[in-house]
């Protein structure tokens, strides 16, 4: 098994001229990598997160590395008013939203027998309900325009079982179902809705919150002997956001090298 990470790809203007919103884009994970890749592919980008300082730091980094500073809007996806303010603000900043990338999610590890109602509910509220709120707000903007793309971040745990992940897996399975239903409703007006389902994307924050030895165990299950880099997942999101996936809607694309 090879742990070699491929070279970082150059941009090819796959999103040239498009206005893109990415939620939960602060930090070192998939959201930040997606925002950066979208900017590198020619998009005008709005990034959002509930953490204002880290959001500003993410914008600083993208500006330094790509040459354009994304617009920033603080948003807590569990707050409907904040979600609506995000979409309204992004629409103004971008002169309309072409792509909405819903990345916000919350995990944790606790067995069902030890799980409290609060632990269950907070994961569902951020990961599933939050995606519902941002999808609904984006559709209300896109449907009258007759165009747009939504990409949701699901997880292979929506299909597969893992110890201690019942709340997260249930939420991500819900994101998959939401994606398919939204796609059917939006297809008649030309709006596409798809999702990615990463198996394992490794970044510094993940290593801090996972139990000792679990990350190594999960990496061993991957065909390449490593997790994906966040930008490898972001590349698939960019594809789904671009016109190269124009016939795809209601699909959940696994970003995985895991053994069957």
C-alpha positions in Angstrom: 0.0 0.0 0.0 1.3 3.4 -1.0 1.1 6.4 1.4 2.4 8.8 -1.2 0.3 11.9 -1.6 0.0 13.1 -5.3 1.1 16.6 -6.3 -1.3 19.4 -5.6 -3.2 20.2 -8.8 -3.2 23.5 -10.6 -6.4 25.3 -11.3 -8.1 25.0 -14.7 -10.9 27.7 -14.3 -13.5 25.0 -13.7 -15.6 27.5 -11.7 -14.6 30.7 -13.6 -17.0 33.5 -12.9 -19.2 31.5 -10.5 -20.2 32.8 -7.1 -19.6 30.1 -4.4 -20.5 29.9 -0.7 -18.7 27.4 1.6 -19.9 26.8 5.1 -17.7 25.7 8.0 -14.7 26.9 6.0 -12.4 27.9 8.9 -9.7 25.6 10.2 -7.7 22.9 8.4 -10.4 20.6 7.1 -12.5 20.0 4.0 -14.3 23.3 4.2 -11.2 25.4 4.1 -9.6 23.2 1.4 -12.8 23.5 -0.7 -12.9 27.3 -0.4 -9.3 27.5 -1.5 -9.7 25.1 -4.4 -12.8 27.0 -5.6 -10.8 30.3 -5.5 -8.0 28.6 -7.4 -10.6 27.4 -10.0 -11.7 31.0 -10.7 -14.7 31.3 -8.4 -15.7 34.4 -6.4 -16.0 32.9 -2.9 -17.8 33.6 0.3 -16.7 31.6 3.3 -18.7 31.1 6.5 -18.1 29.7 10.0 -19.4 30.2 13.5 -15.9 31.0 14.7 -15.2 34.6 13.7 -11.4 34.7 14.5 -10.6 31.4 12.7 -12.8 32.6 9.8 -10.7 35.7 9.4 -7.5 33.6 9.6 -8.9 31.4 6.8 -9.6 34.4 4.6 -6.1 35.7 5.3 -4.5 32.4 4.3 -6.5 32.1 1.1 -5.7 35.7 0.1 -2.0 35.1 0.7 -1.9 31.8 -1.2 -4.4 32.5 -4.0 -4.3 36.2 -4.4 -7.9 37.0 -3.7 -9.6 37.5 -0.4 -12.9 35.7 0.1 -15.8 37.6 1.7 -16.5 36.4 5.2 -19.9 36.0 7.0 -20.2 34.5 10.5 -23.0 32.0 10.7 -24.2 29.4 13.1 -26.2 26.8 11.0 -28.4 25.9 14.0 -29.8 29.5 13.8 -32.3 30.0 11.1 -32.0 33.8 11.1 -28.2 33.5 10.8 -28.6 31.1 7.8 -30.9 33.5 6.1 -28.5 36.3 6.7 -25.7 34.3 5.2 -27.6 33.6 2.0 -28.8 37.1 1.7 -25.3 38.6 2.4 -23.6 36.2 0.1 -26.1 36.9 -2.7 -25.4 40.6 -2.4 -21.6 40.1 -2.2 -21.5 37.7 -5.2 -24.3 39.2 -7.2 -26.2 35.9 -6.9 -25.2 32.5 -5.6 -24.3 29.9 -8.2 -22.9 27.2 -5.9 -23.7 26.4 -2.3 -21.4 24.0 -0.5 -22.8 22.8 2.8 -19.9 21.5 4.8 -20.9 22.2 8.4 -21.1 19.2 10.6 -20.3 18.0 14.1 -19.2 14.6 15.3 -18.1 12.8 18.4 -17.6 9.3 19.8 -19.9 7.8 22.3 -21.7 4.4 22.5 -25.5 4.4 22.3 -25.9 3.1 25.8 -24.0 6.1 27.2 -25.3 8.7 24.8 -27.5 11.4 26.2 -30.4 13.1 24.4 -28.3 16.3 24.3 -25.3 14.5 22.7 -27.6 13.0 20.1 -29.5 16.2 19.4 -26.6 18.6 19.0 -25.0 16.4 16.4 -28.3 16.0 14.5 -29.0 19.8 14.8 -25.6 20.9 13.3 -25.0 18.1 10.8 -28.5 17.3 9.5 -30.7 20.2 10.5 -28.0 22.7 9.6 -27.7 21.2 6.2 -31.4 21.3 5.8 -31.5 25.0 6.7 -28.7 26.0 4.3 -30.2 23.8 1.5 -33.6 25.3 2.0 -32.2 28.9 2.0 -30.1 28.2 -1.1 -33.0 26.6 -3.0 -35.2 29.6 -2.2 -32.6 31.8 -3.8 -31.8 29.5 -6.8 -35.2 28.2 -7.8 -36.5 31.6 -8.9 -33.3 32.1 -10.9 -33.7 28.7 -12.6 -30.1 27.7 -12.0 -27.6 26.7 -9.3 -25.7 23.9 -7.7 -25.8 22.6 -4.1 -23.1 20.2 -2.9 -23.5 18.6 0.6 -20.9 16.9 2.7 -22.1 13.5 3.8 -19.9 10.6 4.9 -19.4 6.9 4.2 -20.8 6.4 7.7 -24.2 7.1 6.2 -23.7 3.6 4.7 -21.3 1.9 7.0 -21.3 1.1 10.7 -18.7 2.3 13.2 -18.6 2.0 16.9 -19.6 5.1 18.8 -20.8 6.9 15.8 -24.6 6.3 15.8 -25.5 10.0 16.0 -23.1 11.1 13.3 -23.9 8.2 11.0 -27.7 8.8 11.4 -27.1 12.5 10.6 -25.0 11.8 7.5 -27.5 9.2 6.3 -30.1 11.9 6.7 -27.9 14.3 4.6 -27.9 11.7 1.8 -31.6 11.3 1.9 -32.1 15.1 2.0 -29.8 15.4 -1.0 -31.7 13.0 -3.1 -35.1 14.5 -2.3 -33.9 18.0 -2.8 -32.5 17.0 -6.2 -35.8 15.6 -7.4 -37.7 18.7 -6.3 -35.1 21.1 -7.8 -34.5 19.3 -11.1 -37.5 20.7 -12.8 -36.1 24.2 -12.6 -32.5 23.2 -13.5 -30.9 23.3 -10.0 -28.7 20.3 -9.2 -28.1 18.8 -5.7 -25.4 16.2 -5.0 -23.2 15.1 -2.1 -19.8 13.7 -1.4 -19.3 10.9 1.1 -15.6 10.9 2.3 -14.3 7.9 4.1 -11.4 9.4 5.9 -9.9 12.9 5.4 -7.0 13.5 7.7 -6.0 17.0 9.1 -4.6 18.3 12.4 -7.9 18.9 14.1 -9.1 15.3 13.4 -6.0 13.9 15.1 -6.8 15.9 18.2 -10.3 14.6 18.7 -9.9 10.9 17.7 -9.1 8.2 20.3 -5.5 7.0 20.4 -4.9 4.4 17.8 -8.2 4.9 16.0 -6.8 7.0 13.2 -4.1 4.5 12.4 -6.7 1.7 12.5 -8.9 3.5 10.0 -6.0 4.3 7.7 -5.0 0.6 7.5 -8.5 -0.1 6.1 -7.9 2.3 3.2 -6.5 0.9 0.0 -3.8 3.5 -0.2 -2.9 3.0 3.5 -3.7 6.6 4.3 -6.6 9.0 4.6 -7.4 11.5 1.9 -6.0 15.0 2.2 -8.8 17.5 2.6 -8.0 18.9 -0.9 -8.5 15.5 -2.5 -12.1 15.6 -1.2 -12.3 19.2 -2.3 -11.4 18.2 -5.8 -14.5 16.0 -6.0 -16.6 18.8 -4.6 -15.3 21.2 -7.3 -16.2 18.6 -9.9 -19.7 18.4 -8.6 -20.0 22.2 -8.5 -18.7 22.6 -12.0 -20.4 22.2 -15.4 -18.4 19.0 -15.9 -21.1 17.2 -13.8 -24.0 18.8 -15.6 -26.0 15.6 -15.9 -25.5 14.6 -12.2 -28.1 15.3 -9.6 -29.3 13.3 -6.5 -26.0 11.5 -6.4 -23.8 10.7 -3.4 -20.3 10.2 -4.5 -18.0 8.3 -2.2 -14.5 9.8 -1.9 -12.9 6.6 -0.6 -10.2 4.0 -1.1 -11.6 1.7 1.6 -11.6 -2.0 1.1 -15.0 -3.5 0.2 
